[in-house]
Amino acid sequence: LPIFPALDGDAPADACVVGLGGSGLSSIHALLDLGLSVIGLDAGPVAGGAAGRNGGFLLGGTARFHHDAVAAMGRDAATRWYRATLAELDRFTEAFPDLVRRPGSLRIADTPEELEDCRAQLEAMRADGLPVEPYEGREGRGLLFPADGTFQPLARCRRMAAGAAARGARLYEQSAAQEVTGGMVRTATGTVTCRHALVLVDGRLEALAPELADRVRTARLQMVATAPAPEVRIPRPVYARWGYEYYHQLPDGRVALGGFRDRAGSSEWTHDAVPTAGLQVHLERYLRETIGATAPITPRWAARVAFTV
């Protein structure tokens, strides 16, 4: 990956994209497809935030479980959205075949109430012809989604950034946007004048766009990873306890685990991306006692993500 410079001085472009993660880089390529000149900015390195520090899950559907999406959006709209995400997973796999695995994913229930919710989800998805199966195995009971998978998020973003630069996009790292209007994006060391400005950041969104402060807020999501752990075999990524815990095993045997944000209370609603000892204890206990991995823990990391209030 090239090391991109910081923005220095003033620069014009048809469009300026703020955020060089997966969404920002995808948008840059789409704008280039339209024949526009594009500048991309990021406060840190390419995919230095949640885009490069996430668990690497590729899941069909919206953020809501399908039966909840049906209740909120209507059956036709929820099903169209689900099918659109499945088509995107196929396109993603075709574009990055060496970075993607599609073994399916699991939703594992933590309580009888959650298991009943899994049954409701199963019925709704079957009624709409969406891919799902009941599941019972070592991980527990719940649902199997055979079209889902995992990918390498940082490698994908780095490849997309190099490709965008090769196509003529001007990318700048260490260039935090301080002010964004329809025709201008200002950083500490330069200004982009543009016809279109797209803000595609995750954490600290409400700081960059204060008008969204009553609609979104930033949370810290914490994770751990192990050295290769041959003592366990996790064939598919797992969402457990309503999705609060999530883990999978990489091809080289390492286990990546995140979760327990709800156990830390209001302290996880923060712009700070430094892991905290209290929540890491929950993660490490779950890794040892529930997953059964005994391999040494290597990195501990956190990412900032904006949630709708």
Helices and strands as residue ranges (DSSP letters): E 9-18, H 22-33, E 38-41, H 50-53, E 57-58, H 66-73, H 75-95, E 100-101, E 105-108, H 112-127, E 133-137, E 140-145, E 149-151, H 153-166, E 170-172, E 177-180, E 184-187, E 190-199, H 205-208, G 210-212, E 216-226, E 238-240, E 245-249, E 255-258, G 261-268, H 277-286, I 287-291, E 297-308
